[in-house]
Amino acid sequence: MARRESDSDSDSSYGYDFTAEDEELISALVDRVARSPQPPRAPALLQNLASTSASPAQTSAPVVDPALLDISEDDLDFDLAELESNFTVNPHPPAIPPKPAVLVDESISDDVPNSNKRRLSPSLTRDLEDGHSSLAAKTKPHHPATPVDYPNVQYPDISRALSAVTKPSEPSKAEEEGSGKAPIEEQRSPLRRFRTFPRKPFSVSDLTAGAWCELQYYYTLTRLPGGKKTRTEAMKRGSEVHTTLEREVYTPVVVETVKKEDAWGLRIWNIIQGLRTLRDTGLTRELEVWGVVDGNVVNGVIDVLSYQNPDPELEEDVISSRGNSQSPPGSQQKVIGVSEFFPAGTPSDRIVYITDVKTRASKTPPSKVQVRGTIIQLFLYHRFLSEMASDKLDYIALFERYALNPDEPFSDLFMAQIASLHEEIFGSEEDSSSSASWRSESSDSEAPTDYHTAVSTTSKLNVGDEKSHKESLKYRSLRALIPLLKFEIQLTFPKGASSVGPIVAVQYRYRQRGRATSGDDEVNNEDDERRNGKVICTNSHFVEPSILDLYLKDDMQWWRGEREPRGVPLDEAFKCRSCEFVDSCEWRDNLDQEAIRKARKKTEARGGKVAPSW
């Protein structure tokens, strides 16, 4: 019966524990092998091990190779794995009896070293006919693998065919820099890299950023996370002013959206609500518009729409000085609408004017250079709103750009919430009268009109009630909602583009320094002016379509990758003071070198000494 021995039972440093009787048998075996004809020899080290392990008291004198006399104990400390690797197998060995099986005590766990596992084998007297097989079995933990003669298989050489179809590897960044070529990613135009599907479309801010500094905006797109400017405390204060002004007109109502079509339906409902608020109160804020520039969809949000002309004198002077040939945009087109059936002075004859709100940390009016980008922004708003008023915007193409399905039904939860806010979604023959009565009630109320934001909340209408009217609900998809939007636009702009005033204005408000407060902070009268921002000045401008066309033509050349982005000229270097890329701007470095060169040239022209450039 096999048993596990303790560490103290094994005094041998060679990894085996022969008894005196076993050693005598081994010596006899070695003596017989030395005298008999030699079969194919096992490794010499195994024979040396058998010779040196004989008992010192043995009287027989086996024949030993003289070279073995110089072997020390250190020479016998070998690795069995190395022994197996050095063992050369004859490819045509003579037929020998099978090796006896080696039994291992299964009660000994595998994590015990081999030197502490006792191996059991049949009596060595039955192994004398096999020469070295018993000794190898007792020394090695496993039998060596039996060599197998495999057929000589030859495979065809397909390296040439593989090299023909292998995709050429892209050059590394170091190779591209060494060759002087820009990386492949940078070789694409900014339009392809940043404003092509699946990335978001253009915004008005994208197109007006070049009026300040194209290079700064290029660095923003390529170096900052998400291609967005780092939000500063001044930007937070400006957003707070806009939010406060917006809350003067609207009361927020949270609406939960389930799918992206819901979110877009909410945006359209907000436009409809904004147009109704404009007709009822004479002013609306944060109205979203879309347009197309050079075949690309552009999105923008107008700060203020109102019936108040910001500068009637400027409009009159420009129109009178230019005569009939330079009349306001769209005035030469005669549009037959509902206004033709009403006398002058009625709401159908009113003109809508666009105003943008900007905040400043200084109470001084801005310079012309600082207003340049805002003028382009207002001109774009005017063009987009005029195209929507003239029913020139392709809404289906707009939905395709945003990967929207215009026929996807809105979710039941979204429809339930909208139904609690807009009664006209219940289909009936009195849709128009219901809408008119809702607007009259809204205008009579002193509370601000509701507007809707896509924030998760609980519906105000029971789902069961909504299901009962499910079959009679209108405007259940984007395609079904567009006719209502067009109808509201026609009511607000009965003369089409002529209903949009030719004067646009920008109102500058003072943005006090300090921490921006959260929306949950209490508002008192002392903080009201700080939140709203005191008006510094209002700049009015007559819309010039030709100026906008020239700017867009030049700006789109950079977006299409037809030229490199430009930095600011030397006389506008003050813009660099607020730029976060000032320390790594190549354009600024070139300007500094150019300024030094011009200064040296002037000094040389006056005959003075020029300091060496380092």
C-alpha positions as CSV (number, residue, x, y, z in Angstrom):
1,M,0.0,0.0,0.0
2,A,1.4,3.3,-1.0
3,R,2.1,5.9,1.6
4,R,3.4,9.5,1.7
5,E,6.7,10.0,3.4
6,S,7.8,13.0,5.3
7,D,10.7,15.2,4.4
8,S,12.9,13.6,7.1
9,D,12.6,10.2,5.5
10,S,14.5,11.2,2.5
11,D,18.2,11.7,3.1
12,S,19.2,11.6,-0.6
13,S,20.0,14.9,-2.3
14,Y,19.5,13.3,-5.7
15,G,15.7,12.9,-5.6
16,Y,15.4,9.1,-5.0
17,D,15.4,6.8,-1.9
18,F,16.8,3.4,-2.8
19,T,17.2,0.8,0.0
20,A,20.4,-1.3,0.4
21,E,18.8,-4.2,-1.4
22,D,17.8,-2.0,-4.4
23,E,21.3,-0.7,-4.6
24,E,22.8,-4.2,-4.7
25,L,20.5,-5.1,-7.5
26,I,21.5,-2.0,-9.4
27,S,25.1,-2.8,-9.0
28,A,24.5,-6.3,-10.3
29,L,22.6,-4.9,-13.3
30,V,25.5,-2.5,-14.1
31,D,28.0,-5.3,-13.8
32,R,26.0,-7.5,-16.2
33,V,25.5,-4.7,-18.7
34,A,29.3,-3.9,-18.7
35,R,30.1,-7.5,-19.5
36,S,27.4,-8.3,-22.1
37,P,27.2,-6.9,-25.7
38,Q,25.8,-3.4,-25.5
39,P,22.4,-2.6,-27.0
40,P,21.6,1.0,-28.1
41,R,23.0,3.0,-25.2
42,A,21.0,5.2,-22.9
43,P,22.4,8.6,-22.0
44,A,25.7,8.3,-20.2
45,L,24.5,10.3,-17.2
46,L,21.9,7.6,-16.4
47,Q,24.7,5.0,-16.3
48,N,26.8,7.3,-14.1
49,L,23.9,7.7,-11.7
50,A,23.5,3.9,-11.4
51,S,27.2,3.5,-10.7
52,T,27.6,6.2,-8.1
53,S,24.5,5.1,-6.3
54,A,25.9,1.7,-5.4
55,S,26.4,0.9,-1.8
56,P,30.0,1.6,-0.5
57,A,30.0,-1.8,1.2
58,Q,29.5,-3.7,-2.1
59,T,32.4,-6.2,-2.7
60,S,31.9,-6.6,-6.5
61,A,34.0,-4.5,-8.7
62,P,32.1,-3.4,-11.8
63,V,33.8,-2.3,-14.9
64,V,33.6,1.5,-15.0
65,D,34.6,4.0,-17.5
66,P,37.8,5.8,-16.3
67,A,36.2,9.1,-17.1
68,L,33.6,8.5,-14.3
69,L,36.3,8.6,-11.7
70,D,36.5,12.4,-12.0
71,I,32.8,13.0,-11.5
72,S,31.8,14.7,-8.3
73,E,28.5,14.9,-6.5
74,D,27.9,18.3,-8.0
75,D,28.0,16.8,-11.4
76,L,25.2,14.5,-10.6
77,D,22.8,17.4,-9.7
78,F,21.0,17.6,-13.0
79,D,17.6,18.6,-14.3
80,L,15.4,15.8,-15.6
81,A,13.7,18.1,-18.1
82,E,17.1,18.9,-19.6
83,L,18.0,15.3,-19.6
84,E,14.9,14.5,-21.7
85,S,15.6,17.4,-24.1
86,N,19.2,16.1,-24.7
87,F,18.0,12.5,-25.2
88,T,18.4,11.6,-28.9
89,V,15.9,9.1,-30.2
90,N,16.9,6.7,-32.9
91,P,14.4,7.1,-35.7
92,H,14.5,3.3,-36.2
93,P,14.9,1.8,-32.8
94,P,15.0,-2.0,-32.3
95,A,11.9,-3.7,-31.0
96,I,12.0,-3.7,-27.2
97,P,9.5,-4.9,-24.7
98,P,7.0,-2.2,-23.4
99,K,8.1,-0.4,-20.3
100,P,6.5,-1.3,-17.1
101,A,3.8,1.0,-15.9
102,V,4.7,3.4,-13.1
103,L,2.2,3.7,-10.3
104,V,1.9,7.0,-8.4
105,D,0.3,7.2,-5.0
106,E,-2.9,9.1,-5.8
107,S,-3.2,10.1,-2.1
108,I,-0.3,12.5,-2.6
109,S,-1.4,15.8,-3.9
110,D,0.1,17.4,-7.0
111,D,1.4,20.3,-5.2
112,V,3.9,18.1,-3.3
113,P,7.5,18.2,-4.9
114,N,8.5,15.2,-6.9
115,S,11.3,14.4,-4.4
116,N,8.7,13.8,-1.7
117,K,6.4,11.5,-3.8
118,R,7.2,7.8,-3.4
119,R,7.0,6.0,-6.7
120,L,6.2,2.2,-6.8
121,S,7.4,-0.2,-9.4
122,P,7.4,-3.9,-9.9
123,S,10.4,-5.9,-8.7
124,L,13.7,-5.0,-10.3
125,T,14.5,-8.6,-10.8
126,R,11.9,-8.8,-13.6
127,D,13.4,-5.7,-15.3
128,L,16.9,-7.1,-15.8
129,E,16.0,-8.2,-19.3
130,D,15.2,-4.7,-20.2
131,G,18.4,-3.2,-19.2
132,H,17.8,0.6,-18.4
133,S,14.0,0.8,-18.6
134,S,13.3,0.3,-14.9
135,L,15.9,2.8,-13.9
136,A,14.6,5.5,-16.3
137,A,11.0,4.9,-15.0
138,K,12.1,5.4,-11.4
139,T,14.1,8.5,-12.2
140,K,11.7,10.4,-14.5
141,P,8.2,11.3,-13.4
142,H,6.7,10.6,-16.9
143,H,7.6,8.3,-19.8
144,P,9.2,9.9,-22.8
145,A,6.9,10.2,-25.8
146,T,7.1,7.4,-28.3
147,P,8.3,8.7,-31.6
148,V,5.8,8.5,-34.4
149,D,6.7,8.4,-38.1
150,Y,4.4,11.0,-39.7
151,P,4.1,11.2,-43.4
152,N,6.2,13.7,-45.2
153,V,3.6,16.4,-46.0
154,Q,4.6,19.3,-48.3
155,Y,2.5,22.5,-48.5
156,P,2.4,24.9,-51.4
157,D,4.2,28.2,-51.2
158,I,1.5,30.9,-51.1
159,S,3.7,33.8,-49.9
160,R,3.6,35.5,-53.2
161,A,-0.2,35.4,-53.5
162,L,-0.5,36.7,-49.9
163,S,1.8,39.6,-50.6
164,A,-0.4,40.6,-53.5
165,V,-3.6,40.8,-51.5
166,T,-2.1,42.1,-48.2
167,K,-3.3,45.6,-47.4
168,P,-0.3,48.0,-47.4
169,S,0.4,49.2,-43.9
170,E,-0.2,52.9,-43.1
171,P,2.9,55.0,-42.5
172,S,3.7,55.6,-38.9
173,K,3.6,59.1,-37.4
174,A,7.3,59.3,-37.4
175,E,7.5,58.4,-41.1
176,E,4.9,61.0,-41.9
177,E,6.7,63.7,-40.0
178,G,10.0,62.7,-41.7
179,S,8.4,62.9,-45.1
180,G,7.0,66.3,-44.4
181,K,3.4,65.1,-45.0
182,A,0.5,65.7,-42.6
183,P,-1.1,62.7,-41.0
184,I,-3.9,61.1,-42.9
185,E,-6.5,62.4,-40.4
186,E,-5.3,65.9,-40.8
187,Q,-5.3,65.7,-44.6
188,R,-9.1,65.6,-44.6
189,S,-11.0,68.9,-44.6
190,P,-12.5,70.2,-41.4
191,L,-15.9,69.7,-42.9
192,R,-15.3,66.0,-43.4
193,R,-13.7,65.6,-40.0
194,F,-16.0,67.5,-37.8
195,R,-19.3,68.3,-39.5
196,T,-20.2,65.4,-41.7
197,F,-22.6,62.6,-40.6
198,P,-22.5,60.9,-38.1
199,R,-21.1,64.0,-36.5
200,K,-23.5,66.9,-35.8
201,P,-24.4,69.4,-38.5
202,F,-23.2,73.0,-38.7
203,S,-24.3,75.5,-36.2
204,V,-24.3,79.3,-36.7
205,S,-21.5,79.5,-34.1
206,D,-19.4,77.3,-36.4
207,L,-19.7,79.7,-39.3
208,T,-19.2,82.9,-37.3
209,A,-16.2,81.7,-35.4
210,G,-13.9,82.5,-38.3
211,A,-14.9,86.2,-38.0
212,W,-13.0,86.2,-34.7
213,C,-10.1,83.8,-35.5
214,E,-10.2,80.8,-37.7
215,L,-7.0,79.3,-36.2
216,Q,-8.4,79.5,-32.7
217,Y,-11.5,77.6,-33.7
218,Y,-9.4,75.0,-35.6
219,Y,-7.4,74.5,-32.4
220,T,-10.6,74.2,-30.5
221,L,-11.9,71.5,-32.8
222,T,-8.6,69.5,-32.9
223,R,-7.2,70.0,-29.4
224,L,-10.1,70.3,-26.9
225,P,-12.4,67.4,-25.8
226,G,-15.5,67.2,-28.0
227,G,-14.3,70.2,-30.0
228,K,-15.8,72.6,-27.5
229,K,-14.3,75.6,-25.8
230,T,-13.4,75.3,-22.1
231,R,-16.3,76.7,-20.2
232,T,-15.1,79.7,-18.1
233,E,-16.8,81.6,-15.3
234,A,-17.5,84.4,-17.7
235,M,-19.4,82.0,-20.0
236,K,-21.4,80.7,-17.1
237,R,-22.4,84.2,-16.1
238,G,-23.4,85.0,-19.7
239,S,-25.6,81.8,-19.8
240,E,-27.2,82.9,-16.5
241,V,-28.2,86.3,-18.0
242,H,-29.8,84.5,-21.0
243,T,-31.7,82.1,-18.8
244,T,-33.0,84.9,-16.6
245,L,-34.2,86.8,-19.7
246,E,-35.9,83.7,-21.1
247,R,-37.7,83.0,-17.8
248,E,-39.3,86.5,-18.1
249,V,-41.3,85.2,-21.1
250,Y,-41.7,81.4,-20.4
251,T,-42.4,79.2,-17.5
252,P,-40.6,75.9,-18.0
253,V,-42.6,72.6,-18.2
254,V,-40.6,69.4,-18.1
255,V,-41.5,66.7,-20.6
256,E,-40.1,63.3,-20.8
257,T,-38.9,61.9,-24.2
258,V,-38.4,58.3,-25.0
259,K,-36.9,58.3,-28.5
260,K,-35.0,60.8,-30.6
261,E,-38.1,61.5,-32.7
262,D,-39.8,62.6,-29.4
263,A,-37.0,65.0,-28.7
264,W,-37.4,66.5,-32.2
265,G,-41.1,66.7,-31.8
266,L,-40.6,68.6,-28.6
267,R,-38.3,71.1,-30.5
268,I,-41.0,71.7,-33.1
269,W,-43.7,72.1,-30.5
270,N,-41.4,74.7,-28.8
271,I,-41.1,76.6,-32.1
272,I,-44.9,76.5,-32.5
273,Q,-45.3,77.8,-28.9
274,G,-42.7,80.5,-29.6
275,L,-44.6,81.8,-32.7
276,R,-47.8,81.8,-30.8
277,T,-46.2,83.8,-27.9
278,L,-44.8,86.3,-30.4
279,R,-48.3,86.9,-31.9
280,D,-49.9,87.1,-28.5
281,T,-47.4,89.2,-26.6
282,G,-45.3,90.8,-29.2
283,L,-42.0,89.2,-28.1
284,T,-40.5,85.7,-27.9
285,R,-37.1,84.4,-27.0
286,E,-34.9,81.4,-27.9
287,L,-36.6,80.5,-31.2
288,E,-34.8,77.7,-33.1
289,V,-34.2,78.1,-36.9
290,W,-32.6,76.0,-39.6
291,G,-31.1,76.8,-43.0
292,V,-28.8,75.5,-45.7
293,V,-25.3,76.9,-46.5
294,D,-23.4,75.4,-49.4
295,G,-25.5,72.2,-49.2
296,N,-25.0,71.8,-45.5
297,V,-27.7,72.0,-42.8
298,V,-27.1,74.8,-40.3
299,N,-28.9,75.2,-36.9
300,G,-29.2,78.3,-34.9
301,V,-31.2,79.8,-32.0
302,I,-32.4,83.5,-32.2
303,D,-32.3,85.3,-28.9
304,V,-35.2,87.7,-29.4
305,L,-38.0,88.2,-32.0
306,S,-40.3,91.1,-31.6
307,Y,-42.5,93.6,-33.5
308,Q,-40.4,96.5,-32.2
309,N,-38.2,98.1,-34.8
310,P,-34.8,98.7,-33.1
311,D,-33.8,101.6,-35.3
312,P,-36.5,103.1,-37.5
313,E,-34.3,106.0,-38.6
314,L,-31.6,103.7,-39.9
315,E,-34.1,101.8,-41.9
316,E,-35.6,104.9,-43.4
317,D,-32.3,106.5,-44.2
318,V,-30.9,103.4,-45.9
319,I,-34.0,102.8,-47.9
320,S,-34.3,106.4,-49.0
321,S,-30.6,106.7,-49.9
322,R,-30.7,103.5,-52.0
323,G,-34.0,104.1,-53.7
324,N,-36.3,101.5,-55.0
325,S,-33.5,99.4,-56.5
326,Q,-32.1,98.9,-53.0
327,S,-35.3,98.2,-51.1
328,P,-35.3,95.9,-48.1
329,P,-34.7,92.2,-48.8
330,G,-37.9,90.5,-50.1
331,S,-39.8,93.8,-50.6
332,Q,-39.8,93.5,-54.3
333,Q,-41.6,90.2,-54.2
334,K,-45.3,90.6,-54.1
335,V,-46.7,87.8,-51.8
336,I,-50.5,87.3,-51.9
337,G,-51.5,86.2,-48.4
338,V,-54.1,86.7,-45.7
339,S,-52.9,90.2,-45.0
340,E,-54.3,91.4,-48.3
341,F,-57.8,91.0,-46.9
342,F,-57.2,93.1,-43.8
343,P,-56.6,96.8,-43.4
344,A,-53.2,98.3,-42.6
345,G,-52.3,98.3,-38.9
346,T,-53.8,95.0,-38.1
347,P,-51.7,92.1,-36.6
348,S,-51.3,90.6,-40.1
349,D,-49.4,93.6,-41.2
350,R,-46.8,93.6,-38.5
351,I,-43.0,93.1,-39.2
352,V,-40.8,90.9,-37.1
353,Y,-37.3,92.1,-36.1
354,I,-34.3,90.0,-34.9
355,T,-32.2,91.0,-31.9
356,D,-29.2,89.2,-30.4
357,V,-28.1,89.5,-26.8
358,K,-24.4,89.6,-25.8
359,T,-22.8,90.1,-22.4
360,R,-19.6,92.0,-21.6
361,A,-17.4,92.2,-18.6
362,S,-16.7,95.9,-19.4
363,K,-19.2,98.7,-19.4
364,T,-17.7,100.3,-22.5
365,P,-19.3,99.6,-25.9
366,P,-17.5,97.1,-28.1
367,S,-15.3,98.1,-31.0
368,K,-16.1,97.4,-34.7
369,V,-13.8,94.4,-34.7
370,Q,-15.6,92.8,-31.8
371,V,-19.0,93.3,-33.4
372,R,-18.0,91.7,-36.8
373,G,-18.8,88.1,-35.8
374,T,-22.2,89.2,-34.3
375,I,-23.2,91.0,-37.5
376,I,-22.5,87.8,-39.6
377,Q,-24.5,85.8,-37.0
378,L,-27.5,88.2,-37.3
379,F,-27.4,88.1,-41.1
380,L,-27.5,84.3,-41.0
381,Y,-30.5,84.4,-38.6
382,H,-32.2,86.8,-40.9
383,R,-31.6,84.6,-44.0
384,F,-32.7,81.4,-42.3
385,L,-35.9,82.9,-40.8
386,S,-36.8,84.5,-44.2
387,E,-36.4,81.1,-45.9
388,M,-38.6,79.4,-43.3
389,A,-41.2,82.2,-43.7
390,S,-41.1,81.7,-47.5
391,D,-41.6,78.0,-47.1
392,K,-38.2,77.2,-48.7
393,L,-36.9,74.9,-46.1
394,D,-36.9,71.2,-46.9
395,Y,-37.9,69.6,-43.6
396,I,-37.6,66.0,-45.0
397,A,-33.9,66.7,-46.0
398,L,-33.5,68.2,-42.5
399,F,-34.7,65.0,-40.9
400,E,-32.5,62.9,-43.1
401,R,-29.4,64.8,-42.0
402,Y,-30.3,64.1,-38.4
403,A,-31.0,60.4,-39.1
404,L,-34.7,60.8,-38.1
405,N,-37.6,58.8,-39.4
406,P,-40.4,61.3,-40.1
407,D,-43.0,58.5,-40.0
408,E,-41.9,57.0,-36.7
409,P,-44.8,57.5,-34.2
410,F,-44.1,59.5,-31.1
411,S,-44.2,57.4,-27.9
412,D,-47.4,57.2,-26.0
413,L,-45.8,58.8,-23.0
414,F,-44.7,61.8,-25.0
415,M,-48.1,62.2,-26.6
416,A,-49.8,62.0,-23.2
417,Q,-47.7,64.9,-22.0
418,I,-48.2,67.0,-25.1
419,A,-52.0,66.4,-24.9
420,S,-52.0,67.9,-21.5
421,L,-50.4,71.1,-22.9
422,H,-51.9,71.4,-26.4
423,E,-55.5,70.4,-26.8
424,E,-55.5,70.6,-30.6
425,I,-53.8,67.2,-30.8
426,F,-57.2,65.6,-30.3
427,G,-58.5,65.2,-33.8
428,S,-61.8,66.9,-34.5
429,E,-63.4,69.2,-37.0
430,E,-62.9,72.2,-34.8
431,D,-59.1,72.0,-34.6
432,S,-58.6,75.6,-35.7
433,S,-61.2,77.1,-33.4
434,S,-59.8,75.1,-30.5
435,S,-56.3,76.4,-31.2
436,A,-57.6,80.0,-31.4
437,S,-59.5,79.7,-28.1
438,W,-56.4,78.3,-26.4
439,R,-54.3,81.3,-27.7
440,S,-56.9,83.8,-26.5
441,E,-56.9,82.3,-23.0
442,S,-53.1,82.4,-23.0
443,S,-53.0,86.1,-24.0
444,D,-55.6,87.1,-21.3
445,S,-53.5,85.4,-18.6
446,E,-50.9,87.4,-16.8
447,A,-48.7,84.4,-16.2
448,P,-45.9,83.8,-18.7
449,T,-46.5,81.2,-21.5
450,D,-45.3,77.7,-20.9
451,Y,-42.4,76.3,-22.9
452,H,-41.1,72.7,-22.8
453,T,-37.8,71.1,-22.0
454,A,-36.8,67.5,-22.5
455,V,-36.2,66.5,-18.9
456,S,-37.4,63.3,-17.3
457,T,-40.6,63.7,-15.3
458,T,-44.0,62.2,-14.7
459,S,-46.8,62.8,-17.2
460,K,-49.7,65.0,-16.1
461,L,-52.2,62.9,-18.1
462,N,-53.1,59.3,-17.2
463,V,-51.9,56.7,-19.6
464,G,-55.3,55.1,-19.6
465,D,-57.0,58.4,-20.6
466,E,-54.4,58.8,-23.4
467,K,-55.1,55.3,-24.7
468,S,-58.8,56.0,-24.9
469,H,-58.1,58.9,-27.3
470,K,-55.3,57.1,-29.1
471,E,-57.2,56.6,-32.4
472,S,-58.3,60.3,-32.5
473,L,-54.9,61.9,-31.8
474,K,-53.3,64.1,-34.4
475,Y,-49.7,65.0,-35.0
476,R,-48.4,61.6,-34.0
477,S,-45.2,61.8,-36.1
478,L,-42.8,64.4,-37.4
479,R,-44.3,64.3,-40.8
480,A,-47.8,64.9,-39.4
481,L,-46.5,67.8,-37.3
482,I,-44.8,69.7,-40.1
483,P,-48.1,71.0,-41.6
484,L,-49.0,72.5,-38.2
485,L,-45.6,74.2,-38.0
486,K,-46.0,75.6,-41.5
487,F,-49.4,76.9,-40.7
488,E,-48.1,78.7,-37.6
489,I,-45.2,80.2,-39.6
490,Q,-47.7,81.5,-42.2
491,L,-49.8,83.1,-39.5
492,T,-46.7,84.8,-38.0
493,F,-45.2,85.9,-41.4
494,P,-48.2,86.4,-43.6
495,K,-46.0,88.2,-46.3
496,G,-43.3,85.6,-46.3
497,A,-39.8,87.0,-46.2
498,S,-41.2,90.5,-46.4
499,S,-42.5,90.1,-42.9
500,V,-39.0,89.9,-41.6
501,G,-37.6,93.3,-40.9
502,P,-34.4,94.5,-42.7
503,I,-32.9,95.8,-39.5
504,V,-31.2,93.5,-37.0
505,A,-29.8,94.6,-33.7
506,V,-27.4,93.4,-31.0
507,Q,-27.9,94.4,-27.4
508,Y,-24.9,94.4,-25.1
509,R,-25.5,93.8,-21.4
510,Y,-23.1,94.2,-18.6
511,R,-22.0,90.9,-17.1
512,Q,-20.8,91.5,-13.5
513,R,-17.8,89.7,-12.3
514,G,-18.2,86.9,-9.7
515,R,-19.5,83.4,-9.3
516,A,-22.5,82.4,-11.4
517,T,-25.4,81.5,-9.3
518,S,-27.4,78.3,-9.7
519,G,-31.0,78.2,-10.8
520,D,-32.1,77.1,-7.4
521,D,-30.8,80.3,-5.7
522,E,-33.4,82.7,-4.4
523,V,-33.8,85.9,-6.5
524,N,-34.3,89.3,-4.8
525,N,-34.5,92.8,-6.2
526,E,-30.9,93.5,-5.4
527,D,-29.7,90.6,-7.5
528,D,-32.2,91.2,-10.3
529,E,-30.0,93.7,-12.2
530,R,-26.9,91.5,-11.8
531,R,-28.8,88.5,-13.2
532,N,-30.4,90.3,-16.1
533,G,-27.4,92.4,-17.0
534,K,-27.7,96.1,-17.3
535,V,-28.0,97.2,-21.0
536,I,-24.8,98.9,-22.1
537,C,-25.7,99.8,-25.7
538,T,-27.7,98.5,-28.8
539,N,-26.1,98.4,-32.2
540,S,-28.4,98.2,-35.2
541,H,-27.4,97.1,-38.7
542,F,-29.1,97.0,-42.1
543,V,-29.0,93.5,-43.6
544,E,-26.6,93.2,-46.4
545,P,-26.9,89.8,-48.3
546,S,-23.9,90.5,-50.5
547,I,-21.6,90.9,-47.5
548,L,-22.9,87.6,-46.0
549,D,-22.3,85.9,-49.3
550,L,-18.7,87.1,-49.6
551,Y,-18.0,86.0,-46.0
552,L,-19.5,82.6,-46.4
553,K,-17.7,82.0,-49.7
554,D,-14.3,82.7,-48.0
555,D,-15.2,80.8,-44.8
556,M,-16.4,77.7,-46.6
557,Q,-13.1,77.5,-48.5
558,W,-11.4,76.7,-45.2
559,W,-14.1,74.3,-44.1
560,R,-13.7,72.4,-47.4
561,G,-10.0,72.3,-46.9
562,E,-9.1,74.5,-49.9
563,R,-6.9,76.7,-47.7
564,E,-5.2,76.8,-44.4
565,P,-6.9,78.5,-41.4
566,R,-5.9,82.1,-40.8
567,G,-5.0,83.8,-37.6
568,V,-5.6,87.4,-36.6
569,P,-3.8,90.3,-38.3
570,L,-1.3,92.2,-36.4
571,D,-3.6,95.1,-35.6
572,E,-6.1,92.6,-33.9
573,A,-3.5,90.9,-31.8
574,F,-5.4,92.0,-28.7
575,K,-7.6,88.9,-29.3
576,C,-4.7,86.7,-28.3
577,R,-4.9,87.9,-24.7
578,S,-8.0,85.8,-24.1
579,C,-7.0,82.8,-26.2
580,E,-6.1,79.6,-24.4
581,F,-3.8,78.6,-27.2
582,V,-1.6,81.7,-27.1
583,D,1.5,79.8,-25.9
584,S,1.4,77.2,-28.7
585,C,0.1,79.3,-31.6
586,E,2.3,79.1,-34.7
587,W,0.5,82.1,-36.3
588,R,1.4,84.3,-33.3
589,D,5.0,83.3,-33.5
590,N,5.2,84.1,-37.2
591,L,3.6,87.5,-36.4
592,D,6.3,88.2,-33.8
593,Q,9.0,87.3,-36.2
594,E,7.4,89.5,-38.9
595,A,7.2,92.5,-36.4
596,I,10.9,92.0,-35.5
597,R,11.8,91.9,-39.2
598,K,9.9,95.1,-40.0
599,A,11.5,96.9,-37.0
600,R,15.0,95.9,-38.0
601,K,14.3,97.1,-41.6
602,K,13.1,100.5,-40.3
603,T,16.2,100.8,-38.1
604,E,18.5,99.9,-41.0
605,A,16.7,102.5,-43.2
606,R,17.5,105.2,-40.6
607,G,21.1,104.2,-40.5
608,G,21.0,103.0,-36.9
609,K,22.6,99.9,-35.4
610,V,20.5,96.7,-35.3
611,A,20.7,94.4,-32.3
612,P,21.5,90.8,-33.3
613,S,18.6,88.4,-33.3
614,W,19.0,85.3,-31.1
